[in-house]
Amino acid sequence: MTLLFLSTYILAAINQYLYNQQRVELLANANVVANVVSEYIEEDRGIIGWLISQLNVAENTRVIITNKHAEVIYDSNSYSDVQGKVLMKEEITSALLGNDTVSTTKTDEIGNVLEGAVTVLSDSEIIGAVYISQTMQETEDFLENIRWILVVISIVVCLLISVLSWVMADIIISPIETLTQFVSSFNSSTMNKRIKVTGRDEISELANAFNNMADRLEEMEEKRRQFVSNASHELKTPLSSIKLLSESILSVQTEENSYIGEFMTDINGEVDRLAKIVDRLLTLTKMDAGTDVLDTKLTCINELLERVSRSLKPQADRKNIAMAVIDTEQVYAEVDAQKMWQVIYNLTDNAIKYTPAGGVVKLTLKKEGEFCRIEISDNGIGIPESDVDRVFDRFYRVDKARSRESGGTGLGLSIVKDVVELHKGKILVDSKEGAGSTFIIILPLRQHADKEETNNE
């Protein structure tokens, strides 16, 4: 838009300049003719044509000379029939009154015409007028060329500005997009990655600040993992000793010290719970550190569900809970069979624990394109809506008292989620308090596809 206004202004300025220049030249030429013919208008009119021919008047210029009565005594246009006639043109009339004038007239035949007339004086007395008209075709052609030049320049400038804007936008926005994408994808699994910093601008300083923050976070996370790992290993040895001692005492108890047996039974139960917490902490530590590698093989998921169902059937029978495995076809997927069995076992075990006597627990398997869908559902107590989003958090319990009574550690679902995500799957929960819960696992049938793509790259 700015270029359009600028081009219009430049064209208008050139047009005005050329018009003023041509106007001045026309009046100057008319005054020259008036001075030359002033001595011959009333005495020797025959020499006027010869005198004007000596002035080299341009071909596109017409010269008319009149006496003081506006009678034409000379016309450079030989095809005109106005000679000897009174020519009452506005410019001639104005000149005979002593006023030099210039005007522009538009005609259909030759376009714009510049017309002007000046007074012819002899001894300060008006004795006639000189009228000159000339076409402005050359000026208009020149302006048309200028117009096209400005159009071409404007287009070229617009293209250059567009290219330059695109390049500058890419230079400015690309680092911002890179930084934004990196920050958005930054999590515990990408904590060892850093932004490549180039330049010394504000964005580079921001990237450096983020890298420094990531360094500190990685250091803190490493210390945390090391602490959990060391604490777990340190706890494991005394727990094993305590359990061994308590079992030894239980094996030699008599009627006289039966109350000691009751205490030792409680101690043994607590030791088992602590041992389970330690084992799960060690499992989580390995997953966080990325050292827990999957041993994936093509596995029949139907068999995993059947094995879990058989393992937990005695526990379900004790509560009169009906268990059912629902599958319509054989489904094979590349999974770590042991870890996936543990995932399904934990979820089914929870379903039995939190389903009242006489309830139902279902294990459903479906194949959906390149994925398999496993659902573990029950009609138990359900999960409050406010707790659904936090059930996979570590050490989080919906009902702390009930979880402790059932031997819960608050780590089982967290491990389940980590294992599923390690298989590049996802786990969802659909629950309504008082109506039961459904845990949904979605797993890709193939695990090595990503490796093949990476190798191809």
C-alpha positions in Angstrom: 0.0 0.0 0.0 2.8 2.4 0.8 4.5 1.6 -2.5 1.2 2.4 -4.3 0.9 5.8 -2.6 4.5 6.6 -3.2 4.3 5.6 -6.9 1.1 7.7 -7.3 2.8 10.7 -5.7 5.9 10.4 -7.9 3.8 10.1 -11.0 1.7 13.1 -10.1 4.8 15.2 -9.3 6.4 14.3 -12.6 3.2 15.1 -14.4 2.9 18.5 -12.7 6.5 19.3 -13.4 6.3 18.4 -17.1 3.1 20.4 -17.5 4.6 23.5 -15.9 7.7 23.1 -18.0 5.7 22.8 -21.2 3.5 25.8 -20.2 6.6 28.0 -19.7 8.1 26.9 -23.0 4.8 27.6 -24.9 4.5 31.1 -23.5 8.2 31.7 -24.2 7.8 30.6 -27.8 4.6 32.7 -28.2 6.4 35.8 -26.9 9.3 35.1 -29.3 6.9 34.9 -32.3 5.1 38.1 -31.0 8.3 40.0 -30.9 9.4 38.9 -34.4 6.1 39.6 -36.1 5.1 42.8 -34.3 6.7 45.0 -36.9 4.9 43.3 -39.9 1.3 42.7 -38.8 0.0 46.1 -40.1 2.5 46.7 -43.0 4.0 43.6 -44.6 2.0 40.5 -43.7 3.5 38.3 -46.5 6.9 38.1 -44.7 5.3 36.7 -41.5 5.1 33.1 -42.8 8.8 33.2 -43.8 9.8 34.6 -40.5 8.0 31.9 -38.5 9.5 29.2 -40.7 12.9 30.4 -39.7 12.0 29.9 -36.0 11.9 26.0 -36.4 8.5 25.6 -34.9 7.9 21.9 -33.8 5.7 19.8 -36.0 3.1 19.2 -33.3 2.7 23.0 -32.8 0.2 25.2 -34.5 0.7 29.0 -34.7 -2.1 31.4 -35.4 -1.6 35.2 -35.6 -4.5 37.7 -35.5 -4.7 41.4 -35.7 -6.3 43.5 -33.0 -9.8 42.6 -34.3 -9.2 38.8 -33.9 -8.9 38.4 -37.7 -6.6 35.6 -38.6 -3.7 36.9 -40.7 -1.5 33.7 -40.5 -2.2 30.0 -39.7 0.6 27.4 -39.8 -2.0 24.7 -40.6 -2.2 24.9 -44.4 -5.3 22.8 -44.4 -7.3 25.2 -42.2 -9.8 27.6 -43.6 -9.7 30.1 -40.8 -7.4 32.6 -42.4 -9.1 35.9 -43.0 -11.8 35.0 -40.6 -12.4 36.3 -37.1 -11.4 33.6 -34.6 -13.1 34.1 -31.3 -11.2 31.7 -29.1 -11.1 32.4 -25.4 -7.3 32.5 -25.3 -7.1 35.0 -28.2 -9.9 37.2 -26.7 -8.0 37.2 -23.4 -4.7 38.1 -25.1 -6.3 41.0 -27.0 -7.4 42.3 -23.6 -3.8 42.3 -22.5 -3.8 38.9 -20.5 -1.5 36.1 -21.5 -3.2 32.8 -20.9 -2.5 29.0 -21.1 -5.0 26.2 -20.8 -5.4 22.5 -21.5 -8.1 21.1 -23.7 -9.0 17.4 -24.2 -10.0 16.3 -27.7 -11.2 13.0 -29.0 -8.9 13.0 -32.0 -5.5 13.9 -30.5 -6.0 13.8 -26.8 -4.8 16.6 -24.5 -3.8 19.9 -26.2 -2.0 22.8 -24.5 -3.2 26.1 -25.8 -1.9 29.6 -25.1 -2.0 33.2 -26.4 0.0 36.3 -25.8 -0.4 39.9 -26.8 1.5 41.5 -29.7 2.5 45.1 -28.8 3.8 48.0 -30.9 4.7 51.1 -29.0 2.8 49.7 -26.0 -0.3 49.4 -28.1 -2.1 46.0 -28.6 -2.0 45.3 -32.3 -2.7 41.6 -32.3 -2.3 38.2 -30.7 -0.2 35.1 -31.2 -2.0 31.8 -30.5 0.0 28.6 -30.1 -1.4 25.1 -29.5 0.6 21.9 -29.3 -0.3 18.3 -28.5 0.9 16.7 -25.3 1.2 13.2 -26.8 5.0 13.1 -26.2 4.5 14.1 -22.6 1.8 11.5 -22.1 3.8 8.8 -23.8 6.7 9.7 -21.5 4.4 9.5 -18.4 3.0 6.2 -19.6 6.6 4.8 -19.7 7.3 6.2 -16.3 4.1 4.6 -15.0 5.1 1.2 -16.3 8.6 1.6 -14.9 7.1 2.4 -11.5 4.8 -0.7 -11.8 7.7 -2.9 -12.5 9.8 -1.4 -9.8 6.9 -1.8 -7.3 6.5 -5.5 -8.2 10.2 -6.1 -7.9 10.4 -4.3 -4.6 7.3 -6.2 -3.3 8.9 -9.5 -4.3 12.2 -8.5 -2.7 10.4 -7.4 0.5 8.4 -10.7 0.5 11.5 -12.8 0.1 13.4 -10.8 2.7 10.5 -10.9 5.1 10.2 -14.7 4.7 14.0 -15.1 5.2 14.0 -12.8 8.3 10.9 -14.5 9.7 12.6 -17.9 9.3 15.7 -16.6 10.9 13.8 -15.1 13.9 10.9 -17.7 14.3 12.9 -20.9 13.6 15.0 -20.7 16.8 11.8 -19.8 18.8 9.9 -22.8 17.4 12.9 -25.0 18.1 13.1 -23.8 21.7 9.3 -24.1 22.1 9.2 -27.7 20.8 12.2 -28.6 23.0 10.6 -27.2 26.1 7.2 -28.8 25.3 8.8 -32.2 24.9 11.2 -31.9 27.9 10.5 -34.5 30.5 12.3 -37.1 32.6 13.0 -39.3 29.6 14.6 -36.4 27.6 16.4 -34.7 30.6 19.8 -35.6 29.1 19.2 -33.6 25.9 20.2 -30.0 25.4 19.3 -27.2 23.0 22.0 -26.4 20.4 23.0 -22.8 21.0 24.3 -20.6 18.1 24.8 -16.8 18.1 24.6 -14.3 20.9 21.2 -12.9 20.7 18.4 -12.9 23.3 17.1 -16.3 22.1 20.5 -17.8 22.5 20.7 -16.4 26.1 17.3 -17.9 26.8 18.4 -21.3 25.4 21.6 -21.1 27.6 19.4 -20.4 30.6 17.2 -23.4 29.8 20.2 -25.6 29.3 21.6 -24.5 32.7 18.3 -25.3 34.4 18.2 -28.7 32.7 21.7 -29.4 34.0 20.6 -28.7 37.5 17.4 -30.7 37.1 19.4 -33.7 35.7 21.8 -33.5 38.6 19.0 -33.4 41.1 17.2 -36.2 39.4 20.4 -38.3 39.4 20.9 -37.7 43.1 17.3 -38.6 43.8 17.6 -41.9 41.8 20.9 -42.7 43.5 19.3 -42.0 46.9 16.3 -44.3 46.3 18.5 -47.0 44.9 21.0 -46.9 47.8 18.2 -46.7 50.4 16.4 -49.6 48.8 19.5 -51.8 48.7 20.4 -50.8 52.3 16.8 -51.7 53.5 16.8 -55.0 51.7 19.5 -56.6 53.8 18.1 -55.9 57.3 14.6 -56.7 56.1 15.8 -60.1 55.0 17.4 -60.7 58.3 14.3 -59.6 60.3 12.1 -61.9 58.2 14.5 -64.8 58.7 14.6 -64.3 62.4 10.8 -63.9 62.7 10.2 -67.0 60.7 12.7 -68.9 62.9 10.9 -67.8 66.1 7.5 -68.8 64.6 8.8 -72.2 63.8 9.8 -73.0 67.3 6.9 -71.4 69.2 5.0 -73.4 71.9 1.7 -73.1 73.7 3.5 -71.2 76.5 4.7 -68.4 74.3 1.9 -68.4 71.7 1.4 -64.7 72.2 4.9 -64.2 70.9 3.8 -66.0 67.8 1.0 -63.5 67.3 3.4 -60.6 67.5 5.9 -62.3 65.2 3.1 -63.0 62.7 2.3 -59.3 62.6 6.0 -58.4 62.3 6.4 -60.9 59.5 3.4 -59.3 57.6 4.9 -55.8 58.0 8.3 -57.1 56.8 6.6 -58.6 53.7 4.9 -55.2 53.0 8.2 -53.3 53.4 10.0 -55.9 51.2 7.3 -55.3 48.5 7.8 -51.5 48.8 11.6 -51.9 48.4 11.2 -54.2 45.4 8.9 -51.8 43.7 11.1 -48.8 44.5 14.0 -50.7 42.9 11.8 -51.4 39.8 10.8 -47.8 39.5 14.5 -46.7 39.9 15.5 -48.9 37.1 12.8 -47.6 34.9 13.6 -44.0 35.7 17.3 -44.6 34.9 16.4 -46.3 31.6 18.3 -49.5 32.6 15.2 -51.7 32.6 15.3 -53.2 29.1 12.3 -55.0 27.6 12.8 -58.6 26.5 10.1 -58.5 23.8 8.8 -61.6 22.0 5.8 -62.4 20.0 3.4 -63.4 22.8 -0.2 -64.7 22.9 -2.1 -62.1 25.0 -5.0 -64.5 25.4 -2.7 -66.9 27.3 -1.5 -64.1 29.6 -5.0 -63.3 30.6 -5.8 -67.0 31.2 -2.7 -67.4 33.4 -3.6 -64.3 35.5 -7.2 -65.6 35.8 -6.0 -69.0 37.0 -3.5 -67.5 39.5 -6.1 -65.2 41.1 -9.1 -67.5 40.9 -8.6 -68.9 44.5 -8.5 -65.3 45.8 -11.7 -64.5 43.9 -13.4 -67.7 45.1 -12.7 -66.7 48.7 -14.8 -63.6 48.1 -17.4 -65.3 45.9 -16.3 -63.1 43.0 -17.0 -64.3 39.5 -14.1 -64.0 37.1 -14.4 -64.1 33.3 -12.0 -63.8 30.4 -13.7 -62.5 27.2 -11.9 -62.8 23.9 -13.2 -63.4 20.4 -9.9 -64.2 18.6 -6.3 -65.0 19.2 -4.2 -61.8 19.6 -0.4 -61.8 19.4 1.7 -58.9 20.3 5.4 -58.2 20.8 5.7 -57.6 24.5 7.9 -58.5 27.5 5.7 -61.4 28.6 6.8 -61.4 32.3 6.4 -57.6 32.7 3.0 -57.6 30.9 1.8 -60.5 33.0 2.7 -58.5 36.1 0.8 -55.5 34.8 -2.4 -57.5 34.2 -1.9 -59.4 37.5 -1.7 -56.1 39.5 -4.8 -54.6 37.9 -6.8 -57.8 38.3 -5.6 -58.2 41.9 -6.7 -54.6 42.6 -10.1 -55.3 41.0 -10.6 -58.3 43.3 -9.5 -56.4 46.4 -11.9 -53.5 45.9 -14.9 -55.5 44.7 -17.3 -56.6 47.4 -18.3 -60.3 47.8 -20.6 -61.5 45.0 -19.1 -59.1 42.5 -17.8 -59.7 39.0 -14.3 -59.1 37.5 -13.9 -59.3 33.7 -10.8 -59.5 31.6 -11.6 -58.5 28.0 -9.3 -58.6 25.0 -9.9 -57.0 21.6 -7.8 -56.4 18.4 -8.2 -52.9 17.0 -6.1 -52.5 13.8 -2.4 -52.4 14.7 -3.2 -52.4 18.4 -4.7 -54.6 21.0 -7.0 -53.4 23.8 -7.1 -55.1 27.2 -9.8 -54.1 29.7 -9.9 -55.1 33.4 -13.3 -54.1 34.7 -15.2 -54.7 38.0 -18.4 -53.6 39.7 -16.7 -52.7 42.9 -16.4 -49.5 45.0 -15.1 -47.4 42.1 -12.9 -44.3 42.3 -14.1 -40.8 43.3 -13.9 -38.4 40.3 -11.5 -36.1 42.2 -9.0 -39.0 42.5 -9.1 -40.5 39.0 -6.4 -38.2 37.6 -4.0 -39.1 40.4 -4.3 -42.9 40.7 -1.1 -43.4 38.8 0.9 -41.1 41.0 3.6 -42.7 43.2 2.5 -43.4 46.8 -1.0 -42.1 46.1 -3.8 -44.0 47.7 -7.5 -43.2 47.2 -8.4 -44.6 50.6 -5.2 -44.8 52.7 -6.6 -46.8 55.5 -8.2 -49.4 53.3 -5.1 -49.6 51.1 -2.9 -50.4 54.0 -5.3 -53.0 55.3 -5.2 -54.7 51.9 -1.4 -54.5 51.7 -1.2 -51.7 49.2 2.0 -49.7 48.7 0.8 -46.9 46.4 3.4 -47.9 43.9 1.6 -50.7 41.9 -0.3 -48.5 39.5 2.7 -46.3 38.9 4.7 -49.3 37.9 1.8 -50.5 35.7 1.8 -47.1 33.9 5.6 -47.1 33.4 5.6 -50.6 32.0 2.8 -49.9 29.6 4.5 -46.7 28.4 7.8 -48.7 28.1 5.9 -50.8 25.5 4.9 -47.5 23.7 1.3 -48.0 24.8 -1.1 -46.1 27.0 -3.3 -46.9 30.0 -6.7 -45.2 30.7 -9.1 -45.5 33.6 -12.9 -45.1 33.5 -14.5 -45.2 36.9 -17.5 -44.1 38.8 -17.7 -44.1 42.5 -20.0 -46.9 43.7 -20.3 -48.4 40.2 -16.9 -50.0 39.6 -13.8 -49.2 37.5 -12.4 -50.2 34.1 -8.7 -50.0 33.4 -7.9 -49.9 29.6 -4.5 -50.9 28.2 -3.8 -50.1 24.5 -0.6 -51.7 23.1 0.9 -51.7 19.7 1.1 -55.2 18.2 4.7 -54.6 17.0 7.5 -53.1 19.1 10.4 -53.2 16.6 8.8 -50.9 14.0 10.4 -47.9 15.5 13.8 -49.6 15.5 13.5 -50.5 11.8 12.6 -46.9 11.0 15.6 -45.6 13.0 17.9 -48.0 11.2 16.6 -47.0 7.8 17.2 -43.4 8.6 
